[in-house]
């Protein structure tokens, strides 16, 4: 190799390394924002009847907006929707999500503290019409004013009011 070209190769490798670092940093900043759905609440948004299709519409809409979606359910959600218990994997298949993005809380426990803790840990918001008044003292670090996204089902589609 010609010694006169060595500085150009060194500079070229330096620029390549800088470009790679910038791409990695941009990739980290452009990660999908996370959002958590209160499935046991959302399923009632369409005429106060429990429907899996209402939750599915919310999931699809939020995924189209670029969100990474997680859904939490009370243990009785499957009974309300299908007259039987449904576990994480079944809900995941029905909603087009991996089971790692679904949580059916243990029988006898409310999903609310699980939802709030996950939102707090992941710095995400919760889609629900629940105000979680009973849990505000338990989770003083969660911003309930900004952390909750209300919604509704109107004219065949889900609308998010505070998103």
N, C-alpha and C positions, 0 to 999 in steps of 0.2 A: 504494500500500500504506500502511496506517495505521502510523505511527511507533511506536505503542504495541505493535504486534504483532511488531516487528522482533526484540526479544530472544527471543521464543518460536521464531521461525524459525531464528535463530542457534543456540539451544540444541538445537532439533530436528535441524538438520544436524550438529551436534557429536555428538549421541547416535547418529545414523545412521552417522557415520564411525567412532565407537568400536565399534559393533556389527559393522560390516564388518571391522574389524581383528580383533576377537575371533573371528569366524567363520573368517577366514583362518588365524589361529593354531591354532584347534581343528582345522581341516582338515589342517594340516601335522602336528599331533601324532597324528592318527588315520590317517595313511598306513598302508597294509598292511605288516605286517612281512614281510621277505624271508626265504626259506629256500631252500637249495640241495640238490638231490637228486643223489646219486651213482647215476645210472641204471645203470651197469655193475655196481654192487653190489646194488641193489634188485631188479634183474631176476631174481636167483637166490634170492630169499626164499621162494618157493613150491616146496618140495621140491627145492631146489637145481637147478631147471631154469630156463633163461633164458626169461622170459615178459614180453612187453610189457604184458600185462594187469596184472601186479603193479605195474609203474611207474605205469600209468594209474590204478590204485586209490589209490596213494599221492598222486598229483597231485590227484585229485578230493577226497580226504579233506582234504588241506592247504588247497586252495582253499576248501572249505566252512568251514574254521576261520578263514578270512580272510587266509591267507598269499598273498604274491606268490611264485610258484614258478619256479625256474630248474632245469634238468636238464643235467647234464654226462655225456658218454659217452666211453669209449675208442673209438678208430677202428674196432675190430673188433666193436663191439656189434651192428651190423646183420647181420654174418655169423653171429653167435651166434643172433640172433633170426629172421632171414629168409634166411640163406645168400647175402647180398649186402651191399654197402656201402650204408649209409643216411646221408644228410646231414641237417643241421639242420632243413631245411624238412620233410622226410619224417617225422622224429621229431615235429616240432611238429604236423603234421596228425594223426598217429596218437594223440597225447596231448592234443589240443585246446588247444595252446599256440602263441603266435606264435613264429616261428623266432628271434626276438630273445631268447627265454627258453630256448633250447636251444643247447648247444655240443657238437659232436663234435670232439674234439681231433685234431690232425694225426697221421697215421700214424707209428708208431714212438715216440710220446710218451705217457707215462701221463697219465691225467686228474687224478690226485691233486694235483699242484702247481697245476693250473688251478683245481680246486675250492677248495683251501685259500686261494689268493690272492684269488679272488672273494669267499669268505666273509669274509676279513680286510678287504678293501676295502669291502664292503657292510655290514660289521658284522652278519653273519647267521650262522646255524648250518648245519651239513651233516647231512643225513639219510643215514646209512650204518651198516653194521656193521664197517667198516674202522676200525682204530685209528690208521692212518697213522704207525706207529712209524718208518718209514724217512724221514719228512719232518719230524720234530719239531725237529731241529737246524737245518734249512733255514728253518723258520718259527717262530722263538722268540716272535714277537709274537702268535701265534694261541693262544687258550685252548682247548687240546684237551680239557681236563676238562669244560668247559661248552659247547664249541662243536660237539660231536658228538651227534646224536640217533640212538639205536639203534631198531631196529624189527624186526617179523616179520610173516609172513603166516600167519594162523591162522583156521580155519573160514570161509574164503572172504573174509576182509577183512584189511586192513593195520592193524597196531597199532603205535603209537609208544610206546616205553618211557620215554624221557627228555624228552618234549616239554613 
